[in-house]
Amino acid sequence: MAKLQIKKGDNVKVIAGNSKGQSGRVLVVNTEKERAIVEGVNMASKHAKPSAQNPKGGILKQEASVHVSNLMILDKSGTPTRIGHKIDEKTGKKVRISTKTGEAIK
């Protein structure tokens, strides 16, 4: 199980698969399966029985997971970039940086 570069709340772009070119915010990251759920990306149909929350039931659309290898993080300017790491001089903590621009991510 590798350490993942993508975290909850990151803005990412899909670079491969049926949802290629779409972007959104990461809602959930599953580190064991190396998959992430991205807001508005890879929509799947789910058949739901009538319940108290959903009295009509029917077919619902919800996000399905995407493998993290198919995602690329977006920097502040909105361009896809790889992730590097460096130690912040002020705090002494390790931060993620954009390899294109060199600025910190979040």
PyMOL commands that place a pseudoatom at each C-alpha (Angstrom):
pseudoatom trace, name=CA, resn=MET, resi=1, chain=A, elem=C, hetatm=0, pos=[0.000, 0.000, 0.000]
pseudoatom trace, name=CA, resn=ALA, resi=2, chain=A, elem=C, hetatm=0, pos=[1.679, 3.162, -1.240]
pseudoatom trace, name=CA, resn=LYS, resi=3, chain=A, elem=C, hetatm=0, pos=[1.328, 6.613, 0.293]
pseudoatom trace, name=CA, resn=LEU, resi=4, chain=A, elem=C, hetatm=0, pos=[-1.060, 8.627, -1.845]
pseudoatom trace, name=CA, resn=GLN, resi=5, chain=A, elem=C, hetatm=0, pos=[-0.332, 12.126, -3.142]
pseudoatom trace, name=CA, resn=ILE, resi=6, chain=A, elem=C, hetatm=0, pos=[-4.028, 13.077, -3.268]
pseudoatom trace, name=CA, resn=LYS, resi=7, chain=A, elem=C, hetatm=0, pos=[-5.950, 14.131, -0.165]
pseudoatom trace, name=CA, resn=LYS, resi=8, chain=A, elem=C, hetatm=0, pos=[-9.560, 14.958, 0.687]
pseudoatom trace, name=CA, resn=GLY, resi=9, chain=A, elem=C, hetatm=0, pos=[-10.464, 18.482, -0.429]
pseudoatom trace, name=CA, resn=ASP, resi=10, chain=A, elem=C, hetatm=0, pos=[-7.912, 18.665, -3.276]
pseudoatom trace, name=CA, resn=ASN, resi=11, chain=A, elem=C, hetatm=0, pos=[-8.990, 19.911, -6.693]
pseudoatom trace, name=CA, resn=VAL, resi=12, chain=A, elem=C, hetatm=0, pos=[-8.115, 17.281, -9.294]
pseudoatom trace, name=CA, resn=LYS, resi=13, chain=A, elem=C, hetatm=0, pos=[-8.506, 16.619, -13.015]
pseudoatom trace, name=CA, resn=VAL, resi=14, chain=A, elem=C, hetatm=0, pos=[-9.216, 13.189, -14.531]
pseudoatom trace, name=CA, resn=ILE, resi=15, chain=A, elem=C, hetatm=0, pos=[-6.499, 12.332, -17.067]
pseudoatom trace, name=CA, resn=ALA, resi=16, chain=A, elem=C, hetatm=0, pos=[-7.719, 8.885, -18.206]
pseudoatom trace, name=CA, resn=GLY, resi=17, chain=A, elem=C, hetatm=0, pos=[-10.919, 6.868, -18.519]
pseudoatom trace, name=CA, resn=ASN, resi=18, chain=A, elem=C, hetatm=0, pos=[-14.523, 7.674, -19.421]
pseudoatom trace, name=CA, resn=SER, resi=19, chain=A, elem=C, hetatm=0, pos=[-14.508, 10.908, -17.400]
pseudoatom trace, name=CA, resn=LYS, resi=20, chain=A, elem=C, hetatm=0, pos=[-11.271, 12.198, -18.970]
pseudoatom trace, name=CA, resn=GLY, resi=21, chain=A, elem=C, hetatm=0, pos=[-11.013, 16.000, -18.889]
pseudoatom trace, name=CA, resn=GLN, resi=22, chain=A, elem=C, hetatm=0, pos=[-13.483, 16.516, -16.033]
pseudoatom trace, name=CA, resn=SER, resi=23, chain=A, elem=C, hetatm=0, pos=[-12.362, 18.109, -12.798]
pseudoatom trace, name=CA, resn=GLY, resi=24, chain=A, elem=C, hetatm=0, pos=[-13.732, 18.396, -9.293]
pseudoatom trace, name=CA, resn=ARG, resi=25, chain=A, elem=C, hetatm=0, pos=[-13.033, 18.296, -5.572]
pseudoatom trace, name=CA, resn=VAL, resi=26, chain=A, elem=C, hetatm=0, pos=[-12.013, 15.053, -3.843]
pseudoatom trace, name=CA, resn=LEU, resi=27, chain=A, elem=C, hetatm=0, pos=[-14.722, 13.961, -1.387]
pseudoatom trace, name=CA, resn=VAL, resi=28, chain=A, elem=C, hetatm=0, pos=[-13.321, 10.633, -0.107]
pseudoatom trace, name=CA, resn=VAL, resi=29, chain=A, elem=C, hetatm=0, pos=[-9.982, 8.831, -0.450]
pseudoatom trace, name=CA, resn=ASN, resi=30, chain=A, elem=C, hetatm=0, pos=[-9.716, 5.065, 0.084]
pseudoatom trace, name=CA, resn=THR, resi=31, chain=A, elem=C, hetatm=0, pos=[-6.008, 4.391, 0.725]
pseudoatom trace, name=CA, resn=GLU, resi=32, chain=A, elem=C, hetatm=0, pos=[-6.366, 0.602, 0.817]
pseudoatom trace, name=CA, resn=LYS, resi=33, chain=A, elem=C, hetatm=0, pos=[-7.866, 0.372, -2.677]
pseudoatom trace, name=CA, resn=GLU, resi=34, chain=A, elem=C, hetatm=0, pos=[-6.017, 3.496, -3.952]
pseudoatom trace, name=CA, resn=ARG, resi=35, chain=A, elem=C, hetatm=0, pos=[-9.281, 5.037, -5.165]
pseudoatom trace, name=CA, resn=ALA, resi=36, chain=A, elem=C, hetatm=0, pos=[-10.943, 8.422, -4.702]
pseudoatom trace, name=CA, resn=ILE, resi=37, chain=A, elem=C, hetatm=0, pos=[-14.463, 9.778, -5.119]
pseudoatom trace, name=CA, resn=VAL, resi=38, chain=A, elem=C, hetatm=0, pos=[-14.471, 13.099, -6.987]
pseudoatom trace, name=CA, resn=GLU, resi=39, chain=A, elem=C, hetatm=0, pos=[-17.438, 15.481, -6.936]
pseudoatom trace, name=CA, resn=GLY, resi=40, chain=A, elem=C, hetatm=0, pos=[-19.434, 15.277, -10.210]
pseudoatom trace, name=CA, resn=VAL, resi=41, chain=A, elem=C, hetatm=0, pos=[-17.078, 12.775, -11.877]
pseudoatom trace, name=CA, resn=ASN, resi=42, chain=A, elem=C, hetatm=0, pos=[-17.714, 9.133, -12.924]
pseudoatom trace, name=CA, resn=MET, resi=43, chain=A, elem=C, hetatm=0, pos=[-21.452, 9.264, -12.258]
pseudoatom trace, name=CA, resn=ALA, resi=44, chain=A, elem=C, hetatm=0, pos=[-23.128, 5.849, -11.861]
pseudoatom trace, name=CA, resn=SER, resi=45, chain=A, elem=C, hetatm=0, pos=[-26.811, 4.899, -11.703]
pseudoatom trace, name=CA, resn=LYS, resi=46, chain=A, elem=C, hetatm=0, pos=[-28.009, 3.331, -8.455]
pseudoatom trace, name=CA, resn=HIS, resi=47, chain=A, elem=C, hetatm=0, pos=[-31.431, 1.700, -8.150]
pseudoatom trace, name=CA, resn=ALA, resi=48, chain=A, elem=C, hetatm=0, pos=[-33.052, 2.613, -4.819]
pseudoatom trace, name=CA, resn=LYS, resi=49, chain=A, elem=C, hetatm=0, pos=[-36.111, 1.127, -3.150]
pseudoatom trace, name=CA, resn=PRO, resi=50, chain=A, elem=C, hetatm=0, pos=[-38.593, 3.557, -1.611]
pseudoatom trace, name=CA, resn=SER, resi=51, chain=A, elem=C, hetatm=0, pos=[-37.546, 4.538, 1.903]
pseudoatom trace, name=CA, resn=ALA, resi=52, chain=A, elem=C, hetatm=0, pos=[-38.214, 7.241, 4.503]
pseudoatom trace, name=CA, resn=GLN, resi=53, chain=A, elem=C, hetatm=0, pos=[-35.515, 9.522, 3.033]
pseudoatom trace, name=CA, resn=ASN, resi=54, chain=A, elem=C, hetatm=0, pos=[-36.494, 8.775, -0.569]
pseudoatom trace, name=CA, resn=PRO, resi=55, chain=A, elem=C, hetatm=0, pos=[-40.245, 7.927, -0.661]
pseudoatom trace, name=CA, resn=LYS, resi=56, chain=A, elem=C, hetatm=0, pos=[-40.420, 7.586, -4.454]
pseudoatom trace, name=CA, resn=GLY, resi=57, chain=A, elem=C, hetatm=0, pos=[-37.337, 5.373, -4.881]
pseudoatom trace, name=CA, resn=GLY, resi=58, chain=A, elem=C, hetatm=0, pos=[-36.198, 5.048, -8.485]
pseudoatom trace, name=CA, resn=ILE, resi=59, chain=A, elem=C, hetatm=0, pos=[-32.849, 5.503, -10.202]
pseudoatom trace, name=CA, resn=LEU, resi=60, chain=A, elem=C, hetatm=0, pos=[-30.349, 7.825, -8.499]
pseudoatom trace, name=CA, resn=LYS, resi=61, chain=A, elem=C, hetatm=0, pos=[-27.101, 9.211, -9.898]
pseudoatom trace, name=CA, resn=GLN, resi=62, chain=A, elem=C, hetatm=0, pos=[-24.071, 9.188, -7.606]
pseudoatom trace, name=CA, resn=GLU, resi=63, chain=A, elem=C, hetatm=0, pos=[-20.302, 9.391, -7.924]
pseudoatom trace, name=CA, resn=ALA, resi=64, chain=A, elem=C, hetatm=0, pos=[-18.311, 6.182, -8.277]
pseudoatom trace, name=CA, resn=SER, resi=65, chain=A, elem=C, hetatm=0, pos=[-14.659, 5.913, -7.317]
pseudoatom trace, name=CA, resn=VAL, resi=66, chain=A, elem=C, hetatm=0, pos=[-11.750, 6.631, -9.672]
pseudoatom trace, name=CA, resn=HIS, resi=67, chain=A, elem=C, hetatm=0, pos=[-8.259, 5.142, -9.349]
pseudoatom trace, name=CA, resn=VAL, resi=68, chain=A, elem=C, hetatm=0, pos=[-5.785, 7.749, -8.096]
pseudoatom trace, name=CA, resn=SER, resi=69, chain=A, elem=C, hetatm=0, pos=[-3.415, 7.036, -11.007]
pseudoatom trace, name=CA, resn=ASN, resi=70, chain=A, elem=C, hetatm=0, pos=[-6.073, 8.566, -13.281]
pseudoatom trace, name=CA, resn=LEU, resi=71, chain=A, elem=C, hetatm=0, pos=[-6.137, 11.821, -11.298]
pseudoatom trace, name=CA, resn=MET, resi=72, chain=A, elem=C, hetatm=0, pos=[-3.815, 14.818, -11.443]
pseudoatom trace, name=CA, resn=ILE, resi=73, chain=A, elem=C, hetatm=0, pos=[-3.854, 17.566, -8.838]
pseudoatom trace, name=CA, resn=LEU, resi=74, chain=A, elem=C, hetatm=0, pos=[-4.606, 21.143, -9.929]
pseudoatom trace, name=CA, resn=ASP, resi=75, chain=A, elem=C, hetatm=0, pos=[-2.482, 24.010, -8.609]
pseudoatom trace, name=CA, resn=LYS, resi=76, chain=A, elem=C, hetatm=0, pos=[-3.827, 27.454, -7.683]
pseudoatom trace, name=CA, resn=SER, resi=77, chain=A, elem=C, hetatm=0, pos=[-3.912, 28.598, -11.317]
pseudoatom trace, name=CA, resn=GLY, resi=78, chain=A, elem=C, hetatm=0, pos=[-5.969, 25.528, -12.297]
pseudoatom trace, name=CA, resn=THR, resi=79, chain=A, elem=C, hetatm=0, pos=[-3.349, 23.695, -14.343]
pseudoatom trace, name=CA, resn=PRO, resi=80, chain=A, elem=C, hetatm=0, pos=[-2.612, 19.988, -13.754]
pseudoatom trace, name=CA, resn=THR, resi=81, chain=A, elem=C, hetatm=0, pos=[0.744, 19.406, -12.105]
pseudoatom trace, name=CA, resn=ARG, resi=82, chain=A, elem=C, hetatm=0, pos=[2.856, 16.764, -10.469]
pseudoatom trace, name=CA, resn=ILE, resi=83, chain=A, elem=C, hetatm=0, pos=[3.521, 16.969, -6.750]
pseudoatom trace, name=CA, resn=GLY, resi=84, chain=A, elem=C, hetatm=0, pos=[6.876, 17.545, -5.079]
pseudoatom trace, name=CA, resn=HIS, resi=85, chain=A, elem=C, hetatm=0, pos=[7.755, 17.980, -1.430]
pseudoatom trace, name=CA, resn=LYS, resi=86, chain=A, elem=C, hetatm=0, pos=[9.967, 20.407, 0.460]
pseudoatom trace, name=CA, resn=ILE, resi=87, chain=A, elem=C, hetatm=0, pos=[10.479, 21.578, 4.020]
pseudoatom trace, name=CA, resn=ASP, resi=88, chain=A, elem=C, hetatm=0, pos=[8.884, 24.943, 4.785]
pseudoatom trace, name=CA, resn=GLU, resi=89, chain=A, elem=C, hetatm=0, pos=[11.480, 27.362, 6.214]
pseudoatom trace, name=CA, resn=LYS, resi=90, chain=A, elem=C, hetatm=0, pos=[9.040, 29.114, 8.561]
pseudoatom trace, name=CA, resn=THR, resi=91, chain=A, elem=C, hetatm=0, pos=[7.313, 26.143, 10.164]
pseudoatom trace, name=CA, resn=GLY, resi=92, chain=A, elem=C, hetatm=0, pos=[9.812, 23.344, 9.497]
pseudoatom trace, name=CA, resn=LYS, resi=93, chain=A, elem=C, hetatm=0, pos=[7.010, 21.102, 8.211]
pseudoatom trace, name=CA, resn=LYS, resi=94, chain=A, elem=C, hetatm=0, pos=[6.967, 19.102, 4.986]
pseudoatom trace, name=CA, resn=VAL, resi=95, chain=A, elem=C, hetatm=0, pos=[4.646, 20.699, 2.388]
pseudoatom trace, name=CA, resn=ARG, resi=96, chain=A, elem=C, hetatm=0, pos=[3.407, 19.632, -1.036]
pseudoatom trace, name=CA, resn=ILE, resi=97, chain=A, elem=C, hetatm=0, pos=[4.503, 21.862, -3.910]
pseudoatom trace, name=CA, resn=SER, resi=98, chain=A, elem=C, hetatm=0, pos=[3.581, 22.147, -7.581]
pseudoatom trace, name=CA, resn=THR, resi=99, chain=A, elem=C, hetatm=0, pos=[6.505, 20.990, -9.715]
pseudoatom trace, name=CA, resn=LYS, resi=100, chain=A, elem=C, hetatm=0, pos=[5.435, 23.381, -12.526]
pseudoatom trace, name=CA, resn=THR, resi=101, chain=A, elem=C, hetatm=0, pos=[5.303, 26.592, -10.503]
pseudoatom trace, name=CA, resn=GLY, resi=102, chain=A, elem=C, hetatm=0, pos=[7.086, 25.680, -7.251]
pseudoatom trace, name=CA, resn=GLU, resi=103, chain=A, elem=C, hetatm=0, pos=[4.331, 27.147, -5.070]
pseudoatom trace, name=CA, resn=ALA, resi=104, chain=A, elem=C, hetatm=0, pos=[2.764, 25.275, -2.155]
pseudoatom trace, name=CA, resn=ILE, resi=105, chain=A, elem=C, hetatm=0, pos=[-0.466, 23.343, -2.670]
pseudoatom trace, name=CA, resn=LYS, resi=106, chain=A, elem=C, hetatm=0, pos=[-3.084, 24.349, -0.065]
for i in range(1, 106): cmd.bond("trace and resi %d" % i, "trace and resi %d" % (i + 1))
show_as sticks, trace
zoom trace
